[in-house]
């Protein structure tokens, strides 16, 4: 492949990756709201983002290369990717809806209440707390395990439609260097943009005064993820 064409494809891959990621809220919004609701550290949030991003990009690279090997036309692969996109959108929607319903029940069970305490001459004072939060805190690590893996499966289903022709172009010419370069650059640009957006959102939510709505954060997270799924299904984002 000529060097000029090779550089154009690389530049297109990097630009497409950043644009595709930023215009698709499903690439970062779920991680931001779940990190807030589940009180993940930034390290945990970025780790989840990275391996979901790897699954998201790798699945499309594999499908694109498989299409070249078995002789599928680009139109056929795009159709297959559109089906995957619908599955991913519905999966994200159902996951968000399920999480939202669970959050509603959790918020109801975790309704704050008060207890009277006596301290000798200091008299009586009221202390508000929630037993449910105290119990969940003891099992916080167990609560973290299922959600990241559910996201990973959804992201593996999610296609990178724009990546397929970029990978197939050098693959058709049997240009191994081009395949590797495009795949790595697109993957790096996509995952880096995801991490940057997630980091901004992570610290942005920390600044906002959410103390009064912390009880409903799981509900808000689920509803937000639902909307992300709707953006894929009905807006094509």
C-alpha atoms as a printed R data frame, in Angstrom:
    type eleno elety resid chain resno       x       y      z
1   ATOM     1    CA   UNK     A     1   0.000   0.000  0.000
2   ATOM     2    CA   UNK     A     2   1.434   3.435 -0.910
3   ATOM     3    CA   UNK     A     3   2.646   5.455  2.048
4   ATOM     4    CA   UNK     A     4   0.319   8.384  1.275
5   ATOM     5    CA   UNK     A     5  -2.752   6.153  1.175
6   ATOM     6    CA   UNK     A     6  -1.544   4.362  4.298
7   ATOM     7    CA   UNK     A     7  -1.245   7.657  6.204
8   ATOM     8    CA   UNK     A     8  -4.684   8.787  5.009
9   ATOM     9    CA   UNK     A     9  -6.238   5.550  6.270
10  ATOM    10    CA   UNK     A    10  -4.473   5.932  9.637
11  ATOM    11    CA   UNK     A    11  -5.608   9.547  9.996
12  ATOM    12    CA   UNK     A    12  -9.144   8.541  9.049
13  ATOM    13    CA   UNK     A    13  -9.065   5.706 11.577
14  ATOM    14    CA   UNK     A    14  -7.958   7.980 14.415
15  ATOM    15    CA   UNK     A    15 -10.444  10.733 13.561
16  ATOM    16    CA   UNK     A    16 -13.302   8.263 13.105
17  ATOM    17    CA   UNK     A    17 -12.513   6.561 16.406
18  ATOM    18    CA   UNK     A    18 -12.610   9.788 18.428
19  ATOM    19    CA   UNK     A    19 -15.732  11.098 16.688
20  ATOM    20    CA   UNK     A    20 -17.555   7.763 16.874
21  ATOM    21    CA   UNK     A    21 -16.834   7.502 20.599
22  ATOM    22    CA   UNK     A    22 -17.805  11.043 21.555
23  ATOM    23    CA   UNK     A    23 -21.035  10.940 19.544
24  ATOM    24    CA   UNK     A    24 -22.040   7.637 21.144
25  ATOM    25    CA   UNK     A    25 -23.034   8.296 24.778
26  ATOM    26    CA   UNK     A    26 -23.234   4.547 25.358
27  ATOM    27    CA   UNK     A    27 -19.415   4.520 25.168
28  ATOM    28    CA   UNK     A    28 -18.996   6.421 28.447
29  ATOM    29    CA   UNK     A    29 -22.281   7.361 30.161
30  ATOM    30    CA   UNK     A    30 -22.933   3.874 31.661
31  ATOM    31    CA   UNK     A    31 -19.495   3.841 33.294
32  ATOM    32    CA   UNK     A    32 -19.930   7.337 34.714
33  ATOM    33    CA   UNK     A    33 -23.342   6.784 36.300
34  ATOM    34    CA   UNK     A    34 -22.521   3.290 37.575
35  ATOM    35    CA   UNK     A    35 -19.286   4.502 39.150
36  ATOM    36    CA   UNK     A    36 -21.297   7.071 41.083
37  ATOM    37    CA   UNK     A    37 -24.101   4.710 42.048
38  ATOM    38    CA   UNK     A    38 -21.822   1.840 43.077
39  ATOM    39    CA   UNK     A    39 -19.138   4.102 44.547
40  ATOM    40    CA   UNK     A    40 -16.361   2.749 42.355
41  ATOM    41    CA   UNK     A    41 -12.926   4.274 42.589
42  ATOM    42    CA   UNK     A    42 -11.524   5.943 39.466
43  ATOM    43    CA   UNK     A    43  -9.157   2.989 39.084
44  ATOM    44    CA   UNK     A    44 -12.040   0.501 39.132
45  ATOM    45    CA   UNK     A    45 -14.067   2.667 36.744
46  ATOM    46    CA   UNK     A    46 -11.255   3.016 34.209
47  ATOM    47    CA   UNK     A    47 -10.338  -0.663 34.450
48  ATOM    48    CA   UNK     A    48 -13.934  -1.583 33.614
49  ATOM    49    CA   UNK     A    49 -13.990   0.977 30.802
50  ATOM    50    CA   UNK     A    50 -10.772  -0.356 29.279
51  ATOM    51    CA   UNK     A    51 -11.664  -4.027 29.144
52  ATOM    52    CA   UNK     A    52 -15.173  -3.242 27.868
53  ATOM    53    CA   UNK     A    53 -13.575  -1.033 25.204
54  ATOM    54    CA   UNK     A    54 -11.194  -3.814 24.208
55  ATOM    55    CA   UNK     A    55 -14.092  -6.244 23.815
56  ATOM    56    CA   UNK     A    56 -16.058  -3.645 21.847
57  ATOM    57    CA   UNK     A    57 -13.305  -2.999 19.308
58  ATOM    58    CA   UNK     A    58 -11.871  -6.518 19.124
59  ATOM    59    CA   UNK     A    59 -15.206  -8.070 18.177
60  ATOM    60    CA   UNK     A    60 -15.521  -5.800 15.121
61  ATOM    61    CA   UNK     A    61 -11.905  -6.411 14.080
62  ATOM    62    CA   UNK     A    62 -12.456 -10.168 14.227
63  ATOM    63    CA   UNK     A    63 -15.691  -9.934 12.238
64  ATOM    64    CA   UNK     A    64 -14.064  -7.712  9.605
65  ATOM    65    CA   UNK     A    65 -11.136 -10.082  9.127
66  ATOM    66    CA   UNK     A    66 -13.446 -13.107  9.102
67  ATOM    67    CA   UNK     A    67 -15.461 -11.418  6.371
68  ATOM    68    CA   UNK     A    68 -12.340 -11.053  4.230
69  ATOM    69    CA   UNK     A    69 -11.317 -14.680  4.787
70  ATOM    70    CA   UNK     A    70 -14.688 -16.175  3.856
71  ATOM    71    CA   UNK     A    71 -15.295 -13.687  1.073
72  ATOM    72    CA   UNK     A    72 -18.215 -11.734  2.533
73  ATOM    73    CA   UNK     A    73 -19.062  -8.480  0.827
74  ATOM    74    CA   UNK     A    74 -18.927  -5.249  2.796
75  ATOM    75    CA   UNK     A    75 -22.704  -4.851  2.489
76  ATOM    76    CA   UNK     A    76 -23.270  -8.252  4.101
77  ATOM    77    CA   UNK     A    77 -20.958  -7.445  6.977
78  ATOM    78    CA   UNK     A    78 -22.620  -4.065  7.495
79  ATOM    79    CA   UNK     A    79 -25.988  -5.814  7.693
80  ATOM    80    CA   UNK     A    80 -24.603  -8.230 10.270
81  ATOM    81    CA   UNK     A    81 -23.156  -5.319 12.227
82  ATOM    82    CA   UNK     A    82 -26.508  -3.510 12.169
83  ATOM    83    CA   UNK     A    83 -28.126  -6.605 13.686
84  ATOM    84    CA   UNK     A    84 -25.437  -6.617 16.367
85  ATOM    85    CA   UNK     A    85 -26.109  -2.934 16.965
86  ATOM    86    CA   UNK     A    86 -29.802  -3.629 17.579
87  ATOM    87    CA   UNK     A    87 -28.959  -6.483 19.943
88  ATOM    88    CA   UNK     A    88 -26.522  -4.257 21.809
89  ATOM    89    CA   UNK     A    89 -29.086  -1.443 22.061
90  ATOM    90    CA   UNK     A    90 -31.770  -3.745 23.406
91  ATOM    91    CA   UNK     A    91 -29.307  -5.369 25.802
92  ATOM    92    CA   UNK     A    92 -28.296  -1.963 27.149
93  ATOM    93    CA   UNK     A    93 -31.938  -0.898 27.419
94  ATOM    94    CA   UNK     A    94 -32.982  -4.069 29.266
95  ATOM    95    CA   UNK     A    95 -29.938  -3.894 31.539
96  ATOM    96    CA   UNK     A    96 -30.720  -0.273 32.397
97  ATOM    97    CA   UNK     A    97 -34.410  -1.000 32.967
98  ATOM    98    CA   UNK     A    98 -33.627  -3.969 35.207
99  ATOM    99    CA   UNK     A    99 -31.078  -1.944 37.143
100 ATOM   100    CA   UNK     A   100 -33.545   0.932 37.523
101 ATOM   101    CA   UNK     A   101 -36.284  -1.353 38.897
102 ATOM   102    CA   UNK     A   102 -33.788  -2.905 41.307
103 ATOM   103    CA   UNK     A   103 -32.766   0.603 42.348
104 ATOM   104    CA   UNK     A   104 -36.387   1.533 43.075
105 ATOM   105    CA   UNK     A   105 -36.830  -1.453 45.396
106 ATOM   106    CA   UNK     A   106 -33.494  -0.738 47.022
107 ATOM   107    CA   UNK     A   107 -34.417   2.906 47.606
108 ATOM   108    CA   UNK     A   108 -37.709   1.858 49.205
109 ATOM   109    CA   UNK     A   109 -35.985  -0.662 51.488
110 ATOM   110    CA   UNK     A   110 -33.303   1.855 52.334
111 ATOM   111    CA   UNK     A   111 -35.664   4.600 53.488
112 ATOM   112    CA   UNK     A   112 -33.875   6.701 56.138
113 ATOM   113    CA   UNK     A   113 -35.261   6.520 59.660
114 ATOM   114    CA   UNK     A   114 -34.345   7.900 63.042
115 ATOM   115    CA   UNK     A   115 -33.489   6.412 66.423
116 ATOM   116    CA   UNK     A   116 -33.421   8.192 69.750
117 ATOM   117    CA   UNK     A   117 -30.166   8.051 71.709
118 ATOM   118    CA   UNK     A   118 -29.570   9.050 75.321
119 ATOM   119    CA   UNK     A   119 -26.228  10.286 76.618
120 ATOM   120    CA   UNK     A   120 -26.624  10.899 80.305
121 ATOM   121    CA   UNK     A   121 -26.874  14.576 81.124
122 ATOM   122    CA   UNK     A   122 -26.744  15.526 77.443
123 ATOM   123    CA   UNK     A   123 -30.265  14.238 77.078
124 ATOM   124    CA   UNK     A   124 -31.856  12.757 73.985
125 ATOM   125    CA   UNK     A   125 -30.904  13.301 70.364
126 ATOM   126    CA   UNK     A   126 -32.102  11.746 67.133
127 ATOM   127    CA   UNK     A   127 -29.783   9.898 64.788
128 ATOM   128    CA   UNK     A   128 -30.837   9.230 61.181
129 ATOM   129    CA   UNK     A   129 -29.391   6.242 59.359
130 ATOM   130    CA   UNK     A   130 -30.163   3.367 57.045
131 ATOM   131    CA   UNK     A   131 -29.554  -0.246 57.990
132 ATOM   132    CA   UNK     A   132 -29.582  -1.291 54.361
133 ATOM   133    CA   UNK     A   133 -26.558   0.868 53.470
134 ATOM   134    CA   UNK     A   134 -24.609  -0.527 56.415
135 ATOM   135    CA   UNK     A   135 -25.315  -4.089 55.290
136 ATOM   136    CA   UNK     A   136 -24.443  -3.384 51.660
137 ATOM   137    CA   UNK     A   137 -21.177  -1.760 52.673
138 ATOM   138    CA   UNK     A   138 -20.021  -5.060 54.187
139 ATOM   139    CA   UNK     A   139 -20.614  -6.834 50.869
140 ATOM   140    CA   UNK     A   140 -19.577  -4.035 48.515
141 ATOM   141    CA   UNK     A   141 -16.945  -6.120 46.740
142 ATOM   142    CA   UNK     A   142 -19.459  -8.876 45.950
143 ATOM   143    CA   UNK     A   143 -21.876  -6.333 44.532
144 ATOM   144    CA   UNK     A   144 -19.251  -5.135 42.077
145 ATOM   145    CA   UNK     A   145 -18.639  -8.393 40.279
146 ATOM   146    CA   UNK     A   146 -21.729  -8.909 38.112
147 ATOM   147    CA   UNK     A   147 -22.241  -5.376 36.774
148 ATOM   148    CA   UNK     A   148 -18.859  -4.980 34.996
149 ATOM   149    CA   UNK     A   149 -19.238  -8.365 33.317
150 ATOM   150    CA   UNK     A   150 -22.759  -7.511 32.171
151 ATOM   151    CA   UNK     A   151 -21.357  -4.338 30.611
152 ATOM   152    CA   UNK     A   152 -18.557  -6.321 28.972
153 ATOM   153    CA   UNK     A   153 -21.029  -8.663 27.260
154 ATOM   154    CA   UNK     A   154 -23.089  -5.700 26.041
155 ATOM   155    CA   UNK     A   155 -19.996  -3.977 24.657
156 ATOM   156    CA   UNK     A   156 -18.826  -7.124 22.871
157 ATOM   157    CA   UNK     A   157 -22.218  -7.164 21.152
158 ATOM   158    CA   UNK     A   158 -21.888  -3.503 20.251
159 ATOM   159    CA   UNK     A   159 -20.406  -2.954 16.777
160 ATOM   160    CA   UNK     A   160 -17.921  -0.405 15.485
161 ATOM   161    CA   UNK     A   161 -19.471  -0.143 12.018
162 ATOM   162    CA   UNK     A   162 -17.007   2.471 10.877
163 ATOM   163    CA   UNK     A   163 -14.042   0.217 11.710
164 ATOM   164    CA   UNK     A   164 -15.046  -2.599  9.341
165 ATOM   165    CA   UNK     A   165 -14.179  -0.861  6.019
166 ATOM   166    CA   UNK     A   166 -11.000   0.571  7.545
167 ATOM   167    CA   UNK     A   167  -9.792  -2.916  8.469
168 ATOM   168    CA   UNK     A   168 -10.979  -4.535  5.260
169 ATOM   169    CA   UNK     A   169  -9.139  -2.048  3.023
170 ATOM   170    CA   UNK     A   170  -5.618  -3.285  3.936
171 ATOM   171    CA   UNK     A   171  -6.873  -6.847  4.501
172 ATOM   172    CA   UNK     A   172  -8.074  -7.167  0.920
173 ATOM   173    CA   UNK     A   173  -4.585  -6.153 -0.223
174 ATOM   174    CA   UNK     A   174  -3.038  -8.696  2.180
175 ATOM   175    CA   UNK     A   175  -1.269  -5.816  3.891
176 ATOM   176    CA   UNK     A   176  -0.526  -7.203  7.351
177 ATOM   177    CA   UNK     A   177   1.196  -4.000  8.428
178 ATOM   178    CA   UNK     A   178  -1.892  -1.991  7.490
179 ATOM   179    CA   UNK     A   179  -4.269  -4.336  9.332
180 ATOM   180    CA   UNK     A   180  -2.212  -4.188 12.518
181 ATOM   181    CA   UNK     A   181  -1.654  -0.418 12.345
182 ATOM   182    CA   UNK     A   182  -5.304   0.451 11.672
183 ATOM   183    CA   UNK     A   183  -6.554  -1.954 14.351
184 ATOM   184    CA   UNK     A   184  -4.143  -0.715 17.008
185 ATOM   185    CA   UNK     A   185  -4.619   2.970 16.234
186 ATOM   186    CA   UNK     A   186  -8.407   2.749 16.119
187 ATOM   187    CA   UNK     A   187  -8.462   0.716 19.345
188 ATOM   188    CA   UNK     A   188  -6.103   3.098 21.148
189 ATOM   189    CA   UNK     A   189  -8.003   6.197 20.009
190 ATOM   190    CA   UNK     A   190 -11.380   4.684 20.937
191 ATOM   191    CA   UNK     A   191 -10.380   3.434 24.376
192 ATOM   192    CA   UNK     A   192  -8.389   6.599 25.183
193 ATOM   193    CA   UNK     A   193 -11.380   8.771 24.285
194 ATOM   194    CA   UNK     A   194 -13.668   6.559 26.376
195 ATOM   195    CA   UNK     A   195 -11.318   6.872 29.366
196 ATOM   196    CA   UNK     A   196 -11.001  10.645 28.941
197 ATOM   197    CA   UNK     A   197 -14.780  11.130 28.778
198 ATOM   198    CA   UNK     A   198 -15.320   8.807 31.741
199 ATOM   199    CA   UNK     A   199 -12.687  10.621 33.822
200 ATOM   200    CA   UNK     A   200 -14.274  14.019 33.120
201 ATOM   201    CA   UNK     A   201 -17.714  12.669 34.004
202 ATOM   202    CA   UNK     A   202 -16.390  10.886 37.103
203 ATOM   203    CA   UNK     A   203 -14.953  14.061 38.607
204 ATOM   204    CA   UNK     A   204 -17.861  16.134 37.314
205 ATOM   205    CA   UNK     A   205 -20.345  14.062 39.333
206 ATOM   206    CA   UNK     A   206 -18.129  14.368 42.404
207 ATOM   207    CA   UNK     A   207 -18.427  18.150 42.226
208 ATOM   208    CA   UNK     A   208 -22.220  18.121 42.004
209 ATOM   209    CA   UNK     A   209 -24.149  18.211 45.305
210 ATOM   210    CA   UNK     A   210 -25.807  14.782 45.183
211 ATOM   211    CA   UNK     A   211 -26.074  14.039 48.905
212 ATOM   212    CA   UNK     A   212 -29.852  14.494 48.956
213 ATOM   213    CA   UNK     A   213 -30.372  12.116 46.040
214 ATOM   214    CA   UNK     A   214 -27.772   9.462 46.891
215 ATOM   215    CA   UNK     A   215 -30.595   7.137 47.889
216 ATOM   216    CA   UNK     A   216 -31.875   7.248 44.306
217 ATOM   217    CA   UNK     A   217 -28.526   7.039 42.484
218 ATOM   218    CA   UNK     A   218 -29.143   3.462 41.351
219 ATOM   219    CA   UNK     A   219 -32.508   4.512 39.929
220 ATOM   220    CA   UNK     A   220 -30.903   7.456 38.150
221 ATOM   221    CA   UNK     A   221 -28.089   5.245 36.840
222 ATOM   222    CA   UNK     A   222 -30.529   2.678 35.484
223 ATOM   223    CA   UNK     A   223 -32.703   5.334 33.845
224 ATOM   224    CA   UNK     A   224 -29.649   6.951 32.248
225 ATOM   225    CA   UNK     A   225 -28.451   3.625 30.859
226 ATOM   226    CA   UNK     A   226 -31.970   3.022 29.503
227 ATOM   227    CA   UNK     A   227 -31.766   6.332 27.657
228 ATOM   228    CA   UNK     A   228 -28.361   5.326 26.251
229 ATOM   229    CA   UNK     A   229 -29.957   2.177 24.888
230 ATOM   230    CA   UNK     A   230 -32.761   4.244 23.368
231 ATOM   231    CA   UNK     A   231 -30.179   6.512 21.719
232 ATOM   232    CA   UNK     A   232 -28.751   3.454 19.947
233 ATOM   233    CA   UNK     A   233 -32.119   1.977 19.000
234 ATOM   234    CA   UNK     A   234 -33.966   5.082 17.869
235 ATOM   235    CA   UNK     A   235 -31.313   7.693 17.081
236 ATOM   236    CA   UNK     A   236 -28.622   5.428 15.680
237 ATOM   237    CA   UNK     A   237 -25.923   6.865 17.936
